[in-house]
Amino acid sequence: MLHLFPCINNSVQSIRFKTLNPCISLSRLCHFKAKRGFDSLNQTSSVQNSVAVFWDLDNKPPDAFPPFEAVVKLKTAASSFGVVRSMVAYANQHSFSYVPKAVREQRRERKLLNQLENKGVIKSIDPYVCKVCGRRFYTNEKLVNHFKQIHEREHQKRVNQIESARGSRRVKLVGKYSMKMEKYKNAAREVLTPKVGYGLADELKRAGFWVGTVSNRPQAADVALRDHMVDVMDKRKAECLMLVSDDSDFVGVLKEAKLRCLKTVVVGDADDGALKRVADAGFSWTEILKGKAKKEAVSVVGKWKDRDILKKLEWTYDPEVERKLYGSEDMFDDESEDLDFDGSDDGNSSDYIHEEDSGAWWELDTESDADSSKSQ
């Protein structure tokens, strides 16, 4: 009996509206196409309450926050609106190689501490422990040298063995070294300084983001991100779009998403930016990191549910549907022509009607007419 319940909510296809008058407001209209069977049910379960996160790293990099921590908080806030299905970030090479001011200051302080430790001016209370082999060192510089000379070389040997192997041997080597390589990566993240930038791309990938690198041309990341968002809307892969940016160039994409009956959320630092005025909800980085966005998301989702219920209760007139349900509009006219109005009585009523209709209704009876009627 599943074919009796077509899932039409997730087969929404957008209609691009073009008008000659830009002042005419566009209403949210959708074209629903019913699909039947198990495929539509699977599509419904995968799309319903799904969220897609899009991050414009060129415009909104996490300079003041650790990348991994920012991504975890962002994903937590996005999960309040639904199930996070995809997370995408775009940036050019300059954004990934750029080191924020806060990170540069931390590196400068660490270098100064290493110099003081080597001279014996200061001494760390707790020894520095290698998270790969467990050895302890009294200076951070000795830990770094130990890590580079032993563990970094061992890791490079494993990588070379895997790359040179083929077929089943490569699969066996990957399974054999997977635990050791993961342990090395977690330890190297705290000991070694990233060779490029401050590890932004690696941290985003570790948190579950798909990171796309574009050319250094102006607006290259914006174009790639807009194309990706339109592709998600065309294929109806998400019900809610979360955009991390303050760039007003994305206003058109958000308006298009609202025309397609999608929910929109913006994360940026602008208090009253153009994107937040168009989107259904807007948050700042501070609200994301402090968890305030997760609490406010409950009320936003409640408003969305109320709006969906009101949409279902709305009645629209469709001539084709009304004609199929209640028959043709000329049904009563055809029946009225076939009716026989010839009187079956003695004919007095017809004569009376004829006499009453002899004069116009607006002509009043005069006294002479009244007297003549009495004499008759």
C-alpha positions as CSV (number, residue, x, y, z in Angstrom):
1,M,0.0,0.0,0.0
2,L,3.0,2.3,-0.1
3,H,2.1,3.5,-3.6
4,L,-1.0,5.2,-2.2
5,F,1.1,7.7,-0.3
6,P,3.4,9.7,-2.7
7,C,6.1,11.6,-1.0
8,I,5.8,15.0,-2.7
9,N,7.6,17.1,-0.1
10,N,11.1,16.3,-1.3
11,S,10.5,16.3,-5.0
12,V,10.3,20.0,-5.1
13,Q,11.6,21.5,-8.3
14,S,12.3,25.2,-8.4
15,I,10.9,27.7,-10.8
16,R,13.2,30.6,-11.6
17,F,11.1,33.7,-11.7
18,K,11.8,36.5,-14.1
19,T,9.9,39.8,-14.1
20,L,10.1,43.0,-15.9
21,N,9.4,45.1,-12.8
22,P,12.0,44.6,-10.1
23,C,9.7,46.1,-7.5
24,I,7.3,43.2,-7.8
25,S,7.8,40.9,-4.8
26,L,8.4,37.3,-5.5
27,S,6.3,34.9,-3.6
28,R,7.5,31.5,-2.5
29,L,6.1,29.1,-5.1
30,C,7.0,25.5,-5.7
31,H,6.2,22.9,-8.3
32,F,5.5,19.5,-6.7
33,K,6.0,16.4,-8.7
34,A,4.9,13.2,-7.0
35,K,7.1,10.1,-7.0
36,R,5.9,6.7,-5.9
37,G,7.6,3.6,-4.5
38,F,10.5,2.8,-2.3
39,D,12.9,5.2,-4.0
40,S,10.8,8.2,-2.9
41,L,10.6,6.9,0.6
42,N,14.4,6.6,0.8
43,Q,14.8,10.0,-0.7
44,T,12.4,11.4,1.9
45,S,14.3,9.9,4.8
46,S,17.6,11.2,3.5
47,V,16.5,14.8,2.7
48,Q,14.1,15.5,5.5
49,N,15.6,17.7,8.2
50,S,19.0,17.6,6.5
51,V,21.5,20.4,6.8
52,A,24.3,21.4,4.4
53,V,27.1,23.8,5.7
54,F,29.0,26.0,3.3
55,W,32.0,28.0,4.5
56,D,33.6,30.9,2.7
57,L,37.1,30.7,4.2
58,D,38.4,33.7,2.2
59,N,35.8,35.9,3.9
60,K,35.4,34.3,7.3
61,P,38.5,32.4,8.4
62,P,38.7,31.3,12.1
63,D,41.6,33.6,12.9
64,A,40.8,34.2,16.6
65,F,39.8,30.5,17.3
66,P,41.5,27.2,16.9
67,P,40.2,25.7,13.6
68,F,39.2,22.3,15.0
69,E,37.4,23.8,18.0
70,A,35.6,26.2,15.7
71,V,34.4,23.5,13.4
72,V,33.2,21.3,16.3
73,K,31.2,24.2,17.7
74,L,29.8,25.0,14.2
75,K,28.8,21.4,13.6
76,T,27.1,21.3,17.0
77,A,25.1,24.4,16.2
78,A,24.2,23.1,12.7
79,S,23.0,19.8,14.1
80,S,20.3,21.7,16.1
81,F,18.6,22.5,12.8
82,G,18.7,18.9,11.5
83,V,21.0,16.1,10.5
84,V,24.3,17.5,9.0
85,R,24.7,15.7,5.7
86,S,27.6,17.7,4.1
87,M,30.1,20.3,5.1
88,V,32.0,22.2,2.4
89,A,34.7,24.9,2.6
90,Y,36.4,26.9,-0.2
91,A,39.4,29.1,-0.2
92,N,42.4,30.0,-2.3
93,Q,46.1,29.1,-1.7
94,H,46.7,32.4,0.1
95,S,44.1,31.7,2.7
96,F,45.6,28.3,3.6
97,S,49.2,29.7,3.7
98,Y,48.3,32.8,5.8
99,V,49.1,32.7,9.5
100,P,46.9,34.8,11.8
101,K,48.4,37.3,14.1
102,A,47.4,35.3,17.2
103,V,49.2,32.2,16.0
104,R,52.3,34.2,15.1
105,E,52.4,35.6,18.6
106,Q,52.1,32.1,20.1
107,R,54.9,30.8,18.0
108,R,57.1,33.8,18.9
109,E,56.4,33.1,22.6
110,R,57.2,29.4,22.2
111,K,60.5,30.3,20.5
112,L,61.5,32.6,23.4
113,L,60.6,30.0,26.0
114,N,62.8,27.4,24.2
115,Q,65.7,29.8,24.3
116,L,65.2,30.4,28.0
117,E,64.9,26.7,28.7
118,N,68.1,25.9,26.8
119,K,70.0,28.5,28.8
120,G,68.6,27.2,32.1
121,V,66.9,30.4,33.1
122,I,63.5,28.8,33.4
123,K,62.5,25.2,33.9
124,S,59.2,23.5,33.2
125,I,57.4,22.0,36.2
126,D,56.2,19.0,34.3
127,P,58.4,17.2,31.8
128,Y,57.6,17.1,28.1
129,V,56.3,13.7,27.2
130,C,56.4,12.1,23.7
131,K,52.9,10.8,22.9
132,V,54.4,8.2,20.5
133,C,57.0,6.4,22.6
134,G,56.4,7.9,26.1
135,R,59.9,9.3,26.6
136,R,60.3,12.4,28.8
137,F,62.3,15.5,28.1
138,Y,63.1,18.6,30.2
139,T,63.1,21.0,27.3
140,N,60.6,21.4,24.5
141,E,63.4,21.7,21.9
142,K,64.8,18.3,22.8
143,L,61.3,16.8,22.4
144,V,61.0,18.3,18.9
145,N,64.4,17.1,17.8
146,H,63.6,13.6,19.1
147,F,60.3,13.6,17.3
148,K,61.9,14.7,14.0
149,Q,64.8,12.3,14.1
150,I,62.9,9.2,15.1
151,H,59.2,9.3,14.6
152,E,59.0,11.5,11.6
153,R,61.5,9.3,9.7
154,E,59.6,6.2,10.7
155,H,56.4,7.7,9.5
156,Q,57.9,8.7,6.2
157,K,59.2,5.1,5.7
158,R,55.7,3.7,6.3
159,V,54.2,6.2,3.8
160,N,56.8,5.2,1.2
161,Q,56.1,1.5,1.7
162,I,52.4,2.0,1.2
163,E,52.8,4.2,-1.9
164,S,55.2,1.7,-3.5
165,A,53.0,-1.4,-2.8
166,R,50.2,-2.5,-5.1
167,G,47.1,-4.7,-4.9
168,S,46.5,-6.8,-1.8
169,R,49.9,-6.0,-0.3
170,R,49.0,-2.3,-0.2
171,V,45.7,-3.1,1.5
172,K,47.6,-5.2,4.1
173,L,50.1,-2.5,4.8
174,V,47.4,0.1,5.2
175,G,45.7,-2.1,7.8
176,K,49.0,-2.8,9.5
177,Y,50.2,0.8,9.9
178,S,46.8,2.5,10.3
179,M,47.0,2.7,14.2
180,K,50.6,3.8,14.2
181,M,50.0,6.5,11.5
182,E,47.0,7.8,13.4
183,K,49.0,8.0,16.6
184,Y,51.8,9.8,14.9
185,K,49.4,12.4,13.4
186,N,47.8,13.2,16.7
187,A,51.2,13.7,18.3
188,A,52.7,15.7,15.5
189,R,49.8,18.1,15.6
190,E,51.1,19.4,19.0
191,V,54.8,19.0,18.5
192,L,55.6,20.0,14.9
193,T,54.9,23.3,13.4
194,P,52.8,23.0,10.2
195,K,54.9,23.5,7.1
196,V,52.1,25.5,5.4
197,G,50.1,28.1,7.3
198,Y,48.8,27.0,10.6
199,G,47.2,23.7,9.5
200,L,43.8,25.1,8.6
201,A,43.1,22.7,5.8
202,D,44.2,19.6,7.8
203,E,42.2,20.7,10.8
204,L,39.0,21.2,8.7
205,K,39.4,17.8,7.1
206,R,40.0,16.2,10.5
207,A,36.7,17.7,11.7
208,G,34.8,16.3,8.7
209,F,34.8,19.2,6.2
210,W,35.4,18.8,2.5
211,V,38.0,21.4,1.6
212,G,38.2,22.9,-1.9
213,T,41.2,24.9,-3.1
214,V,40.7,27.4,-5.9
215,S,43.0,29.8,-7.8
216,N,44.1,33.1,-6.4
217,R,41.9,35.1,-8.7
218,P,39.5,37.5,-7.1
219,Q,36.0,36.0,-6.3
220,A,37.2,32.5,-7.3
221,A,36.1,31.0,-4.0
222,D,32.8,32.8,-4.1
223,V,32.0,31.5,-7.6
224,A,32.9,27.9,-6.6
225,L,30.9,28.1,-3.4
226,R,27.8,29.5,-5.2
227,D,28.0,26.8,-7.8
228,H,28.2,24.1,-5.1
229,M,25.2,25.6,-3.3
230,V,23.1,25.8,-6.5
231,D,24.0,22.2,-7.3
232,V,22.8,21.1,-3.8
233,M,19.5,23.0,-4.3
234,D,19.0,21.6,-7.8
235,K,19.5,18.0,-6.6
236,R,17.5,18.7,-3.4
237,K,20.2,17.2,-1.2
238,A,19.4,19.4,1.8
239,E,16.4,21.1,3.4
240,C,18.4,23.7,5.3
241,L,21.5,25.7,4.1
242,M,23.9,27.2,6.6
243,L,26.3,29.8,5.2
244,V,29.4,31.0,7.0
245,S,30.2,34.3,5.4
246,D,29.6,38.1,5.6
247,D,30.0,38.6,1.8
248,S,26.9,40.3,0.4
249,D,27.5,38.6,-3.0
250,F,25.7,35.5,-1.6
251,V,22.4,37.5,-1.2
252,G,21.1,36.2,-4.5
253,V,21.8,32.6,-3.6
254,L,19.9,32.9,-0.3
255,K,17.0,34.5,-2.0
256,E,16.9,31.7,-4.6
257,A,17.0,29.2,-1.7
258,K,14.0,30.8,-0.1
259,L,12.1,30.8,-3.4
260,R,12.7,27.0,-3.5
261,C,11.2,26.7,0.0
262,L,14.5,26.0,1.7
263,K,15.5,27.2,5.2
264,T,18.6,29.4,5.5
265,V,21.0,30.2,8.4
266,V,23.9,32.6,8.3
267,V,27.0,32.7,10.5
268,G,29.0,35.9,10.5
269,D,30.2,38.8,12.6
270,A,28.2,41.6,11.0
271,D,25.4,42.6,13.4
272,D,22.9,43.6,10.7
273,G,24.5,42.5,7.5
274,A,22.8,42.0,4.2
275,L,22.9,38.2,4.5
276,K,21.3,38.1,8.0
277,R,18.5,40.3,6.7
278,V,17.7,37.8,4.0
279,A,18.2,34.6,5.9
280,D,15.7,33.0,8.3
281,A,18.2,33.1,11.2
282,G,21.7,34.6,11.8
283,F,24.4,34.1,14.4
284,S,27.8,35.4,15.2
285,W,31.0,33.4,15.9
286,T,30.7,34.3,19.6
287,E,27.2,32.9,19.8
288,I,28.4,29.7,18.0
289,L,31.4,29.2,20.4
290,K,29.4,30.0,23.6
291,G,26.6,27.6,22.6
292,K,24.0,30.4,22.5
293,A,23.2,29.5,18.9
294,K,22.2,26.0,19.9
295,K,19.7,27.3,22.4
296,E,18.2,29.8,20.0
297,A,17.9,27.2,17.3
298,V,15.1,25.5,19.3
299,S,12.8,28.5,18.9
300,V,13.9,28.9,15.2
301,V,13.0,25.3,14.4
302,G,9.6,25.8,16.2
303,K,8.8,28.7,14.0
304,W,9.7,26.7,10.9
305,K,7.3,23.9,12.0
306,D,4.5,26.4,12.7
307,R,5.1,27.9,9.2
308,D,5.0,24.5,7.6
309,I,1.7,23.6,9.3
310,L,0.1,26.9,8.2
311,K,1.2,26.2,4.6
312,K,-0.5,22.9,4.7
313,L,-3.7,24.5,6.0
314,E,-3.7,27.1,3.2
315,W,-6.4,26.7,0.5
316,T,-5.8,27.6,-3.1
317,Y,-8.3,27.5,-5.9
318,D,-7.3,25.2,-8.8
319,P,-9.9,25.2,-11.6
320,E,-8.8,21.9,-13.0
321,V,-9.1,20.2,-9.6
322,E,-12.4,21.8,-8.9
323,R,-13.8,20.7,-12.3
324,K,-12.7,17.1,-11.8
325,L,-14.2,17.0,-8.3
326,Y,-17.5,18.8,-8.8
327,G,-18.1,18.4,-12.5
328,S,-18.4,20.9,-15.3
329,E,-19.2,24.5,-14.5
330,D,-22.0,24.5,-17.2
331,M,-23.8,21.6,-15.6
332,F,-26.6,23.7,-14.2
333,D,-26.9,25.7,-17.4
334,D,-27.4,22.5,-19.5
335,E,-29.9,21.2,-17.1
336,S,-31.8,24.5,-17.0
337,E,-32.2,24.4,-20.8
338,D,-33.7,20.9,-20.7
339,L,-36.3,21.7,-18.0
340,D,-39.9,22.0,-19.2
341,F,-41.5,25.1,-17.8
342,D,-44.9,24.5,-19.6
343,G,-47.6,24.8,-16.9
344,S,-49.6,21.6,-16.3
345,D,-52.5,23.4,-14.5
346,D,-55.5,25.2,-15.9
347,G,-53.5,28.1,-17.3
348,N,-54.7,30.8,-14.8
349,S,-51.3,31.2,-13.2
350,S,-49.7,31.9,-16.6
351,D,-52.3,34.5,-17.5
352,Y,-51.8,36.1,-14.1
353,I,-48.0,36.2,-14.6
354,H,-48.5,37.8,-18.0
355,E,-50.8,40.4,-16.6
356,E,-48.4,41.3,-13.8
357,D,-45.5,41.6,-16.2
358,S,-47.4,43.8,-18.6
359,G,-46.1,47.0,-17.0
360,A,-42.7,48.1,-16.0
361,W,-41.8,47.5,-12.3
362,W,-40.9,51.1,-11.8
363,E,-44.2,52.6,-13.1
364,L,-46.5,53.2,-10.1
365,D,-50.2,52.7,-10.4
366,T,-52.1,56.0,-10.7
367,E,-55.6,56.7,-9.2
368,S,-57.2,56.4,-12.6
369,D,-55.7,53.0,-13.1
370,A,-56.8,51.9,-9.7
371,D,-60.4,53.0,-10.4
372,S,-60.5,51.2,-13.7
373,S,-59.3,48.0,-12.1
374,K,-62.0,48.2,-9.5
375,S,-64.7,48.8,-12.1
376,Q,-63.6,45.7,-13.9
